[in-house]
Amino acid sequence: MPQKTKNTPMMEQYLKIKAQYQDAFLFYRLGDFYEMFNEDALKAAQILELTLTSRNKNADDPIPMCGVPYHAAQGYIDTLIEQGYKVAICEQVEDPKTTKGMVKREVVQLVTPGTVMDAKGLSAKENNFLTAVAFDGQQYGFAYADLSTGEFKTALLPDEEGVLNECSALQTKEIVFVSEVPEKLKMALEERLGLVFSYQEELLETAENQFLTAALTSSLEKTVALKLLSYLAITQKRSLDHIQKAESYEPDHFLKMDHYSKVNLELARSIRTGKKQGTLLWLLDETKTAMGGRLLKQWLDRPLIQSQQINARQEMVQSLLDSYFERIDLQAALTKVYDLERLAGRVAFGNVNGRDLIQLKTSLLQVPQIRNLLVGINTGQWETLLQDIEPMEDLVNLIEAAINEEAPLTITEGNVIKDGFNQQLDDYRDAMKNGKKWLAELEASERAATGIKTLKVGFNRVFGYYIEITKANLGNLEEGRYERKQTLANAERFITPELKKLETQILEAEEKSVDLEYQLFLAVREEVKQAIERLQKLAKALSAVDVLQSFATISERYQYVRPILNQKQQLNIQEGRHPVVEKVLGHQEYIPNSITMDPETLILLITGPNMSGKSTYMRQLALTVVMAQMGCFVPAQVAEMPVFDRIFTRIGASDDLIAGQSTFMVEMMEANQALRHATPNSLILFDELGRGTATYDGMALAQSIIEYIHEHVRAKTLFSTHYHELTVLDQELLRLRNVHVGAVEKDGEVVFLHKMMEGPADKSYGIHVAKIAGLPAPLLERAATILATLEADATSMAPAVAIETAQPASHPVTSAPQVSGEDPLQMSLFGEITPAEQSVLDQLRKLDLLDVTPRKAWEILSDLQNGL
C-alpha cells in the first residue's frame, strides 16, 4: 500500500542545497552519477532526453529523478548552458571511506552562460563576455569580463540605448544587475537580445578585488566592477588570478555604430542566416590563431577615430605587404600557436592538464621565430608590439624538462612527468620496472625448480600477486613449497614470502609514484601560474600580429589600396567595390562605382530602379569606412576620406514584431537616432526612408529629413529614394547633389547597368522589375496602362509639386498638395472648377489614406476618374 514519502537524510541535504540555487539545475553527485530530483528532473529529462525515473516508487508522491554519468557530464552541462540555463555542480567534499553517516556535499561551481570555462563549451574565435550594470539615477556603470581570457573592462554609459548597444556589440549572453535598473531596460535586454539575468547584491571587498579596480576613478564604475568580481568569486569558488586589472574605456573614443546599424551592415552576422558567412568578419578573417580571431571581432566592433592610431596600423600592414616571404613564414609560425589567453585562464582556474602545457610549450617555441621575422621587416612601426613579444625561455625549459610529450588527459593516473625530472619519482619507477623484471625471473626459476612449464605469476586487484598452477600439475608440486591463497575451478593459486615482499615493493612504488606525479604536476602548474601576466601580454601582442597579417593577406588577395585620411571632409573613392559581394561574385563580375563628395557636398540623393544596386552602393561606402578605420586597406583604386566618428544606417525593411514595432516605426526610430546624435563628422545612410507609410506622408517626411540634415546636422549623407519629386531639391539645397543608377531600355526590355551616374533617374522601372520577377503578362499590361494614366495626371499637376518642393529649406512641408478652392494660387493653376470636379475634390479631401487598401485605392481612383 502506498505510503507518504519521508525525506531521507540524503534528500534533506539535497533540498537544503537546492534552496540556495533556485534558478539553476543542481547536479548532485551520487557515486558515479550526477542526479537531479523534482522539477529539475522533469525539465532536464525533457531538455537532455534522459530517462525519467523516481525514488520511493510505491509512495503516494514518488520523487521524480534522472541522472547523467559524471565522466560525461560536461556535454550535458554545455547543452543546458547553450539554452540559457545555469548549472550548480554539487560534489562530495569528504572521502566516503573515512566518513561515518552522511557524506558532506557542497556546490563547488555555478556554471552560467557568462562563466563557461570548459573549452568544449566555447567557440574558439568568439569571446564569452559576462556583463554587469549599475544605475545611479542619472547614468549607467557598465563592466564586462571574459572568464576564459581574463579581459576586464568598465565604462560609463549615458542612457539605456548605450547599454543595449554595448551588450549587442559584446554579444553577451548573461547580464548581472548589481543595483536597481529601470524595468524598461530589462524588457529591452530580454526582448531584443534574449539575455539571461542574474543579480548580485553582496560586495566582496577583498585585497585582490581592490587591487584589480584600483585604477578606476569613477565610484560608479568601481562599484559595478567590484560586484562583477564578487559574482565571479561566489559562483566559481576558486582562484581567478588571471583576471586582469580593470581598464576603463570611452565608447566615444571609437567609431560608434548603434545596434541597428551593425545589423543592417551585416558586420558579424548575416541578417538572413544569423551566421558569420556572408559578413565583413567572414571576409576579413584570415587569422591563424583563436585569439587573433577574437581580437579581429573586437576591432570590427570598435574601429578607431584617431588618425595617428589608424596610420600606425596601416604602416604595419604595409610592411607585411612589402615582405611576402616573411609574411608566409609568419603565418606558418602563427598556425602552431595555440590559444595562449585561454591556456593562461585554465592554468589560473586549476583545470589545465599535461597536454595543455605541451600546447603552451609548442606555442612559446614559435615566439623567437615570430620576433626575428618582425625585427627583420621593422623600420620603426613594430617597436611597441616587439616590446611585448617575449620568448619566455624559462617556461619552455620547465615544461620541456617536466611534462611528457604524450601526457594523458587526466593528471591523477600517472605518465605525466618525464623521467629524470625528479629523483624520487625515478626511484619509484625503477622499483616498478625492476619489480616486473623480478617477477619474470621468479616465474622462470620456479618453472625450472618444479618442472611445471605452465606455472605462471599473475596479479589481480583483490588478491595481489600469486603463483598459479593448474590442477592437472598439482601432483608434480613439492608438498609445502607454497602457501595456498585461492582455489579456482581448474587451478590453485599460491603465495611465497619472496613474492609477498616483491608485491609490497611494487604496489607501494605504483601508489607513491602516481601521488608524487600529481604533486609534481601541481608544482609545475604553480610555477607557470606566476607567469600569467607575461603570458597575457604576449598573447595580446601575438593577437595583434595575427590580425595585421590577416589584413595584409586580404589586401593582397583582393587588390585593396591604402586609404588616405584627410581633415577637410573630402570623400573620394574611385572604382570602389562592396568587399563581401565582390568575394561572392568574383572580381571579374563585380561592377565598381565611384563615390565623390567634396567638402561642400553633404548629401547625395540617389534615385534609380529596384534591384539596380542602390543599397549595395550605400553599404559599400559604410564597409569601406569601417575597414579603413580598423586599419585595413580598402576595395578601390583610390581612396581618400575623412575620419568619421559615427555611422547611422537605415537600409532595407525590418519589422521588430517582438517589440511591437512596425517597419515604419523602426524606420522612424533609426532616423531619430541619426538626427539626434549625428555630428558634422558622421556618416548617414538612409535607404528608401518614408516608404512605410502613405505616399504624401512619406514624401513629406523624406523631404523634411533631407532639409534638416542639410541645414542642422550637416553630416555626409547618402539618401536613396523612389520619390522622384524630391530630385528638384538640388535647386534649393546647395550642398545636395543628384546621382542615379543607370539603366538602358531597348525593345521593352530593361538592363540595369549597376553604374552610378550624375543627375536624377528618369523613371523607376518598377514594372520592368515586376516582369523580371515573373508576374503574369496581362497584369503587367494593365499596370502599364494605369501608370500611363497616373503619369499624365501627375504631369498636369507638376507645377503644384514644383512649388511645394521649392520652398525655402527652413519651412516645413505639408503632408499633401493643397487643393482647397480658397487658395487663389492653386485655383489659377486649374482654371474654373466644374461641379463634377468640385465633387471629386471634396471626396479626395475626406478620404482617409491610412485606412485604404491598395485594391480599394485603385477602385476609388477609377470612380473618381469616371466622375471627372
Buried (B, 14 or more C-beta within 10 A) or exposed (E): EEEEBEEEEBBEBBEEBBEEBEEBBBBBBBEEBBBBBBEBBBBBBEBBEBEEBBBBEEBEEBBBBBBBEBEEBBEBBBBBBEEEBBBBBBBBEEEEEEEEEEBEBEBBBBBBBBBBBBBEBBEEBBBBBBBBBBBEEEBBBBBBBBBBBBBBBBBBBEEBBBBBBBBBBBBBBBBBBBBEBEEEBBEBBBEBBEBBEBEBEEEBEEEBBEEBBEBBEBEBBBBBBBBBBBBBBEBBEBBBBBBBEBEBEEBEEBBBBBBBBBBBBBBBBBBEEEEBEBBBBBBBBBBBBBBBBBBBBBBBBBBBBEBEEBBBBBBBBBBBBEBEEBBEBBBEBBEBBBBBBBBBBBBBBEBBBBBBBBBBBBBBBBBBBBBEBBEEBBEEBBEEBBEBBBBBEEBBEBBBEBBBEEBBEEBEEBBBBBEEBBEEBBBBBEBBEBBEEBBEEBBEEBBEEBEBEEBBBEEEEEEBBBBBBBEEBEEEBEEEEBEEBBEEEEBBBBBBEEBEEBBEBBBBBBEBBBEBBBEBBEEBBEBBBEBBBBBBBBBBBBBBBBBBBBBBBBBBEBEBBBBBBBEEBBBBBBBBBBBBBBBEEEEEEBBBBBBBBEEEBBBBBBBBBBBBBBBBBBBBBBBBBBBBBBBBBBBBEBBBBBBBBBBBBBBEBBBBEEEEBBBBBBBBBBBEBBBEBBEEBBBBBBBBBBBBBBBBBBBBBBBBBBBBBBBEBBBBBBBBBBBBBBBBBBEBBEBBBBBBBBBEEEEEEBEBBBBBBEEBBEBBBEBBBBBEEEEEEEEBEEBEEBBEEEEEEEEEEEBBBEBBBEBEBEEEBEBBEEBEEEEEEBBEBBEEBEEEEEBBBEEBEEEEBEEBEEEEBEEBBEEBEEEE
